[in-house]
Amino acid sequence: MCAVDSQDIGDSEREILLSKILQNENTNFVVTHGTDTLIETAIFLKKHVPFGTVVLIGAKLPEVFKV
């Protein structure tokens, strides 16, 4: 949906994700997300999604740990 590095994800991108979730007829979602800001997005969605389940899938190794 955003196709940006998770370090560049802020509340404006989270609002876009929230809008897509709330406008969808489904109640369960799987979102691929970089690990750098995955926790912040999870907290944001927990506060704003009143139904269903949202699963965030992160990378195996955060970008900050790559050599």
N, C-alpha and C positions, 0 to 999 in steps of 0.2 A: 504494500500500500504506500509506504513512504520511500522505501529503497534508499535509506540513509544509514550511515554508521550510527550505532546506538549512542555513541558519545554526543551526537548531534540531535538526539531526540529530546524535546522539551515538552512543555504543556500544550503548545499549539499542535504538535504531532499527536499527542495523547488525546486531545479533543477531537481530532479527525478520526482516530481509531474508535473512540467512544461513539461518535456519531454513526459510523458504519455499523457498529454493534447494535445500537439502539434502533436503527432503521431496518435491521434485518429481521426476518420472520423466525429465524433459528434462535435457539436458546443456548446452544453450546458452540464454542469457538476454539480454534487452535491458532495461535499467533506465533510466527517465528520472530525472534527478537534477539538482538545482540545482548551480551551479558553485562555490558558496562552500566546500563541504566534499567535493566530488567526489573529490579526490585522497585524502583520508583514508579515504573509503569504499573506493576502489579498492585501497589498501594493505591495509586490513582484509580485504577479500574475497580478495585474492591469498594472504594467509596462511592463510585458513580454507576455501577451496573447493578440494578436492583433484582436481577433474575438470572437464572442459568449458570453456566460454568464457562470460564475463560481460562484456557491453559496457555501459558507462555513457554515456548521452547527456545532455549538459549544455545549458544555455541558451546562446544566442548572446552575451548580454551579462550579466555578473554583476550582481546587484542592487546591489552597492556602487558600481557605476559609472554607474547610472542617475541622471539629473538630475530 
